[in-house]
């Protein structure tokens, strides 16, 4: 019996590390959404969130930018210094889509967009991708580390 206790303890520790302790969101590499993986650049600091996709020339269909906030709130976004339209997807702390702004266009600046509910993440992807894949509020997303 004594020989099994260390194995059991190791199994419990492994389970806790894998499923109970939250993953560090600074290590997200992709988001699985719409049945595909979207490689993401992270915006986890105020400076990175302010810069966002501003100044970039384009975005591929399999890439996006994920804005990660420290706590859920009503975050709004605008299209300052953007060169192309995007879809913006607000995601709650439970990784469920709470709001989608489709086809946000650069010329809409200084108008801002945002949900009426709290979000913790915002994903920006190529304009039209959410419609093409029938993405809707309530859909779940999965982070890939």
C-alpha positions as CSV (number, residue, x, y, z in Angstrom):
1,X,0.0,0.0,0.0
2,X,2.8,2.4,0.8
3,X,4.2,2.2,-2.7
4,X,0.9,3.4,-4.2
5,X,0.7,6.6,-2.1
6,X,3.5,8.5,-4.0
7,X,1.9,7.6,-7.3
8,X,-1.5,8.8,-6.1
9,X,0.0,12.0,-4.8
10,X,1.8,12.6,-8.2
11,X,-1.4,12.0,-10.0
12,X,-3.3,14.5,-7.9
13,X,-0.6,17.1,-8.3
14,X,-0.6,16.6,-12.0
15,X,-4.4,16.9,-12.2
16,X,-4.3,20.2,-10.2
17,X,-1.5,21.6,-12.4
18,X,-3.3,20.6,-15.6
19,X,-7.0,21.4,-14.8
20,X,-7.3,23.5,-11.6
21,X,-4.6,26.2,-11.7
22,X,-5.4,28.8,-14.3
23,X,-3.1,28.9,-17.3
24,X,-1.0,32.0,-17.8
25,X,-2.8,34.0,-20.6
26,X,0.5,35.5,-21.7
27,X,1.3,32.1,-23.2
28,X,-1.7,31.8,-25.5
29,X,-0.6,30.9,-29.0
30,X,-3.9,30.4,-30.8
31,X,-7.6,30.4,-30.3
32,X,-9.8,27.6,-31.6
33,X,-12.9,29.3,-32.9
34,X,-15.2,28.5,-35.9
35,X,-13.7,25.0,-36.1
36,X,-10.2,26.4,-36.9
37,X,-7.2,27.7,-35.1
38,X,-6.5,31.4,-35.3
39,X,-2.8,32.2,-34.4
40,X,-2.8,35.3,-32.2
41,X,-0.5,38.1,-31.3
42,X,-1.2,39.1,-27.7
43,X,-1.9,42.6,-26.3
44,X,-1.5,42.2,-22.6
45,X,-0.1,45.6,-21.6
46,X,-1.7,49.1,-21.8
47,X,0.9,50.1,-24.5
48,X,0.3,46.9,-26.6
49,X,-3.5,47.3,-26.2
50,X,-3.3,51.0,-27.3
51,X,-1.2,50.0,-30.4
52,X,-3.3,47.0,-31.3
53,X,-3.4,46.5,-35.1
54,X,-2.9,50.2,-35.8
55,X,-0.4,50.8,-38.6
56,X,-0.4,47.2,-39.9
57,X,-1.1,46.8,-43.6
58,X,-3.2,43.5,-43.4
59,X,-4.1,40.4,-41.5
60,X,-4.3,36.9,-42.8
61,X,-7.4,34.7,-42.3
62,X,-5.6,32.4,-39.9
63,X,-4.3,35.2,-37.6
64,X,-5.6,37.8,-35.2
65,X,-4.9,39.9,-32.2
66,X,-6.1,38.9,-28.7
67,X,-6.5,41.7,-26.2
68,X,-6.2,40.3,-22.7
69,X,-7.4,42.4,-19.7
70,X,-6.7,41.9,-16.0
71,X,-10.4,41.8,-15.1
72,X,-13.7,41.8,-16.8
73,X,-15.2,45.2,-17.7
74,X,-17.0,47.0,-20.6
75,X,-14.1,47.6,-22.9
76,X,-14.6,49.7,-26.1
77,X,-12.5,49.8,-29.2
78,X,-12.1,52.3,-32.1
79,X,-10.4,52.1,-35.5
80,X,-7.7,54.8,-35.0
81,X,-4.8,54.5,-37.5
82,X,-6.3,51.3,-38.9
83,X,-5.6,50.4,-42.6
84,X,-8.2,47.7,-43.1
85,X,-11.6,46.6,-41.8
86,X,-11.9,43.9,-39.1
87,X,-14.4,41.9,-37.0
88,X,-14.1,42.4,-33.3
89,X,-15.2,39.7,-30.9
90,X,-15.7,40.3,-27.2
91,X,-15.2,37.2,-25.1
92,X,-16.3,36.8,-21.5
93,X,-14.2,35.3,-18.7
94,X,-16.0,32.0,-19.3
95,X,-14.6,32.0,-22.9
96,X,-18.1,32.6,-24.4
97,X,-18.6,35.2,-27.1
98,X,-20.7,38.0,-25.7
99,X,-20.7,40.5,-28.6
100,X,-19.5,40.7,-32.2
101,X,-18.9,43.9,-34.2
102,X,-18.7,42.9,-37.8
103,X,-16.8,44.9,-40.5
104,X,-15.5,47.7,-38.3
105,X,-14.1,50.1,-40.9
106,X,-11.1,52.5,-40.5
107,X,-13.2,55.5,-41.6
108,X,-15.5,54.9,-38.6
109,X,-12.9,56.6,-36.3
110,X,-13.6,58.2,-33.8
111,X,-16.7,56.1,-33.3
112,X,-16.1,53.3,-30.7
113,X,-17.6,49.9,-30.3
114,X,-18.3,47.7,-27.3
115,X,-20.7,45.4,-25.6
116,X,-23.2,46.1,-22.8
117,X,-21.9,43.1,-20.8
118,X,-18.4,42.7,-19.3
119,X,-15.7,41.0,-21.3
120,X,-12.2,39.9,-20.4
121,X,-10.8,39.3,-23.9
122,X,-11.3,40.9,-27.3
123,X,-10.3,39.1,-30.5
124,X,-9.7,41.0,-33.8
125,X,-9.8,39.1,-37.0
126,X,-10.2,39.7,-40.7
127,X,-13.4,41.4,-41.6
128,X,-16.1,39.0,-42.9
129,X,-14.6,35.9,-41.2
130,X,-17.2,35.8,-38.4
131,X,-20.1,35.9,-41.0
132,X,-18.4,33.4,-43.3
133,X,-18.3,31.0,-40.4
134,X,-21.7,31.8,-38.8
135,X,-20.1,32.9,-35.6
136,X,-22.6,34.1,-33.0
137,X,-23.0,35.3,-29.5
138,X,-22.9,32.4,-27.1
139,X,-20.4,30.4,-29.1
140,X,-17.4,29.1,-27.0
141,X,-13.8,29.6,-27.8
142,X,-10.8,27.6,-26.6
143,X,-7.3,28.9,-25.9
144,X,-4.3,26.9,-27.2
145,X,-1.1,27.3,-25.2
